[in-house]
Amino acid sequence: MQPDLPDDARDAIDTALYAGRKIDAIKQYREATGGGLKEAKEAVEVYEAELRARHPQHFTKPPARAGCTTAILLTATLATAAALAALA
């Protein structure tokens, strides 16, 4: 994170990250710096990792994990329902 961010911008970014709103944090960073999306995303992700290491108790939810558990469960449920309907 750039050291020249105003305190209010840094506070807004912290608050957004602690609440799990990374997109809002990226928007705040871009507004404060005038930087591009890629730069802001990279800076915020590095900063989020630093915050998680220093203040894990402030985060309301764990970091998002890549995956498709919901889609897999939904597909399995629909397949099971279809199989049961075919047997009836």
C-alpha positions in Angstrom: 0.0 0.0 0.0 1.3 3.4 -0.8 2.5 5.3 2.2 1.1 8.6 1.0 -2.5 7.7 1.3 -4.6 10.1 3.4 -5.6 8.7 6.8 -9.3 8.7 5.9 -8.7 6.7 2.7 -6.6 4.2 4.6 -9.3 3.9 7.3 -11.9 3.4 4.6 -9.8 0.7 3.0 -9.2 -1.0 6.3 -12.9 -1.0 7.2 -13.8 -2.5 3.8 -11.2 -5.2 4.1 -12.1 -6.1 7.6 -15.8 -6.5 6.5 -14.7 -8.7 3.5 -15.6 -6.1 0.9 -12.4 -6.2 -1.2 -14.0 -4.6 -4.2 -15.0 -1.6 -2.1 -11.4 -1.4 -0.8 -10.1 -1.4 -4.4 -12.5 1.4 -5.3 -11.4 3.4 -2.3 -7.7 2.9 -3.3 -8.4 4.0 -6.8 -10.2 7.1 -5.7 -7.4 8.0 -3.3 -4.6 7.4 -5.8 -6.0 7.8 -9.2 -4.4 4.5 -10.1 -5.6 1.9 -12.5 -7.6 -1.2 -11.6 -4.7 -3.7 -11.9 -2.4 -1.6 -9.7 -5.2 -1.1 -7.1 -6.1 -4.7 -7.0 -2.5 -5.8 -6.5 -1.8 -3.2 -3.9 -5.0 -4.0 -1.9 -4.3 -7.7 -2.0 -0.8 -7.2 -0.7 -2.2 -4.9 2.0 -5.0 -7.3 2.9 -2.4 -10.1 3.5 -0.4 -7.8 5.7 -3.5 -6.8 7.7 -4.6 -10.4 8.1 -1.2 -11.3 9.4 -1.1 -8.4 11.9 -4.8 -8.2 12.9 -6.6 -11.4 12.2 -9.2 -10.8 14.9 -10.6 -7.8 13.0 -11.8 -9.8 10.0 -15.4 -10.8 10.0 -15.0 -13.6 7.6 -12.1 -15.7 6.2 -10.7 -14.9 2.8 -12.7 -16.2 -0.2 -11.5 -19.5 -1.5 -11.7 -20.5 -5.1 -14.1 -23.3 -5.7 -17.5 -24.3 -6.9 -18.9 -26.3 -3.9 -22.4 -24.8 -4.3 -22.5 -25.8 -8.0 -21.3 -29.3 -7.3 -23.9 -29.8 -4.5 -26.7 -28.4 -6.6 -25.8 -30.6 -9.5 -25.6 -33.7 -7.3 -28.9 -32.9 -5.7 -30.6 -32.4 -9.1 -29.1 -35.6 -10.5 -30.3 -37.5 -7.5 -33.8 -36.1 -7.8 -33.8 -36.9 -11.5 -32.7 -40.5 -10.8 -35.4 -40.9 -8.1 -38.0 -39.5 -10.4 -37.0 -42.0 -13.2 -37.3 -44.9 -10.8 -40.9 -43.9 -9.7 
